[in-house]
Amino acid sequence: MRAEINYCQRCGGEMVDRTIERKTRRSCPACGFIAFQDPKVAAAVLVVLDGGLVLVKRGVEPERGRWAFPSGFVDRGESVEDAAAREVKEETGLDVRITGLVGIYSETGSPVILAAYSAEVTGGNLAPGHDADESATFPISDLPSLPFPHDNQILQDWRAIRTPNVDSG
C-alpha cells in the first residue's frame, strides 16, 4: 500500500528502497532522509435521532449508494472529535455533541485508522450534505446492510456500551 515517493522532500535527490528497522522504506542516499508514511485517520459517528440511527446514503466512492455511518477523514491539525462532529454536520445537517468513544478500528495492510464515536443531537435539521445522496434514520433493530469491514463490529461495540435512556435524541 506504499505510495511511490520518487524524490526527497529535503534535498530533491532520488529516493531508493532500503531496509530500515526490518521494513522496506523509501530513503534518500544523498541526505539520509527516510520517508515514513503516516496512516490516514478517519472518524465515524453513531447518532440516534427520534429513536432511529442516523445513516447517510454515500454520494461518493467507495461504496457510493450504500447506507453508512456519517464519517470522513480528519484534517491535519484537527482533533478527531472535532472532525467527527464536523462530518456529521456536513453529511446530515445535524449539530452533535460527541458523547463517547465506541472504539478504534484498523487492519493490517490498510492505511486507515477509524475512530468511531457516539454522539447526541444538539441542533440542526436532518438533510443530506454535499457528499451524501440521502440522510435518514433507521430503526436500530432493522438497519440496512452496511458497507465497510468494521461496521458490524462497531455496531456490536456501540450496542454494548449504549444506554437506551440517553439516546432519546
HELIX and SHEET records of a PDB file:
HELIX    1   1 VAL A   80  THR A   92  1                                  13    
HELIX    2   2 ASP A  151  ILE A  161  1                                  11    
HELIX    3   3 PRO A  164  SER A  168  5                                   5    
SHEET    1   A 3 VAL A  16  ILE A  20  0                                        
SHEET    2   A 3 LYS A  23  SER A  27 -1                                        
SHEET    3   A 3 ILE A  34  ALA A  35 -1                                        
SHEET    1   B 4 TRP A  67  ALA A  68  0                                        
SHEET    2   B 4 GLY A  52  ARG A  58 -1                                        
SHEET    3   B 4 LYS A  40  LEU A  49 -1                                        
SHEET    4   B 4 SER A  71  PHE A  73 -1                                        
SHEET    1   C 5 TRP A  67  ALA A  68  0                                        
SHEET    2   C 5 GLY A  52  ARG A  58 -1                                        
SHEET    3   C 5 LYS A  40  LEU A  49 -1                                        
SHEET    4   C 5 VAL A 112  GLY A 124  1                                        
SHEET    5   C 5 LEU A  94  TYR A 105 -1                                        
SHEET    1   D 3 TRP A  67  ALA A  68  0                                        
SHEET    2   D 3 GLY A  52  ARG A  58 -1                                        
SHEET    3   D 3 ALA A 132  PRO A 139 -1                                        
END                                                                             
